[in-house]
């Protein structure tokens, strides 16, 4: 899908508090909706190139384009990294590679809307892991029901496609945990830019071998590049600006609309119409994510906590590369 929200979430720590005025939040909400629409439209455009270069080709072009833009923008210093800093960077690079390939391979098999919705189980799982709040546990149960309704297990179920989407979800959850560690060691977007460069390095030999055996057409490469722009670069810029206008919890709540936009993009661009039970499953999972995101910053005061803002738990506000 995109390297958008996770970049913006990483940048939010240096963006300052969101203004409280209604006009600022309205602009922020409009930006978040624009980002989600661009994100999922980009994924749909990338899927149009599958017949020519497959998910591997699309992901390769998108990853290298995104890494190029991030490295030029952030200009991270590779030579100053310590061994302790390289470990999470390399881990994130591997996670990015697995996450995007498994997601796009899943999209190729089960469609955009279903794949993106199942992938959202990753941040939801991280958000509720270890939680004792009844709301979080209830949301986890609601999401589980949503998965059953969405996938409707049976003899014709594409088990591999669903498994690939769940691999993407696990990779997204792993990204959140690795990013917590890296965020304590490197400022702003440096960790993400470094990990993106690592991912591009991993993909370069794969891309060379893939395109030698499956020569790309110019049209397919342009579609994959458009996917990178729409699903990574535009959402990154827009989300970074939106996080200056809205709280992180609100950002996470609106990010949860992505599965709905993915389903709409799949229908409008790819002709992937969904059955009623699939829409019901999507809604249940979206509501679960939104509820956890909206309440993630609400914590009880503890002795000695006066004057300290609670740190929101990871949820849909953390997006992957």
Buried (B, 14 or more C-beta within 10 A) or exposed (E): BBBBBBBBBBBBEEBEEBBEEEEBBEBBBEBBBBBBBBBBBBBBBBBBBBEBBBBBBBBBBBBBBBBBBBBEBBEBEEEEBEEEBEBBBBBBBBBBBBBBBBBBBBBBBBBBBBBBBBBBBBBBBBBBEEBEEEBBEBBBEBBBBBBEBBBEEEEEEBEEBBBBBBBBBBBBBBBBBBBEBBBEBBEBBBBBBBBBBBBBBBBBEBBEEBBEEEEBEEEBBBBBBBBBBBBBBBBBBBBBBBBBBBBBBBBBBBBBBBBBBBBBBBBEBBEBEBEEEBBBBBBBBBBBBBBBBBBBBEBEEEEEEEEEEEEBBBBBBBBBB
